Amino acid sequence: MNKELVIVFVKNIKLGKVKTRLAATIGNQGAFDVYTQLVDVTEKSIKNIRADKRIYFSEAVVENTWKNNFKAVQQGESLGDRMSHAFKQGFEDGYDRIVLIGSDLPDITESQINAGLQALKSNEVVFGPAEDGGYYLVGFSKFHDFVFQNKPWSQDNLLEETLNELKENRVSFSTLETLNDIDTFEDLIASKFYQSNTELQEKLKQLHD
């Protein structure tokens, strides 16, 4: 079997349920349109990766998307619990190197994901830092559950605190290039994804005319 696995966490795309911080500025329909395109970017980024893939939905499996991939629903109360469950399942199923990404990254490509898998050949943990102090990618060659326990989720010191804990426990880790995820209107308009996307700009403009 393939020894490498890519996990994608994706929210079910429902009006009023996605990118709520962004929706506060551009409205629910605008946030829906943006997230729909970000999920498309994510799907393209994993398409040609040789590793196995598993797609974990927030609420319910959508059969007509992410074709030819394993699909399931995230399990657990907190984000940490849900990520921990997905990793544990992957290692129990025999994978040696596993990375997990979210689905709100306008600049994610195959290269960052492959770099994460490659880093796990010589490190136990890998992170893709996000500009907001969190991370867009996390991976393990040896699972350390404490990475997901008692963490300041959505705070700007999340990655820093997590890396300090790895150092204290003498766990080897690597970091990838920093990317920006899209949570706010400022994130959106600063992104090349938005600046080069005239169709999306026009859609959002029409919503506010």
ABEGO torsion letter per residue (X at the ends): XBABBBBBBBBBBBBGABGAAAAAAAEAAAAAAAAAAAAAAAAAAAAABABBBBBBBAABBBAABGBGBBBBBBBEABAAAAAAAAAAAAAAAGBABBBBBBAABAABBAAAAAAAAAAAAABABBBBBBAAGBBABBBBABBBAAAABGBBBGBAAAAAAAAAAAAAAGBBBBBBBBBBBBABAAAAAABAAAAABAAAAAAAAAAAX
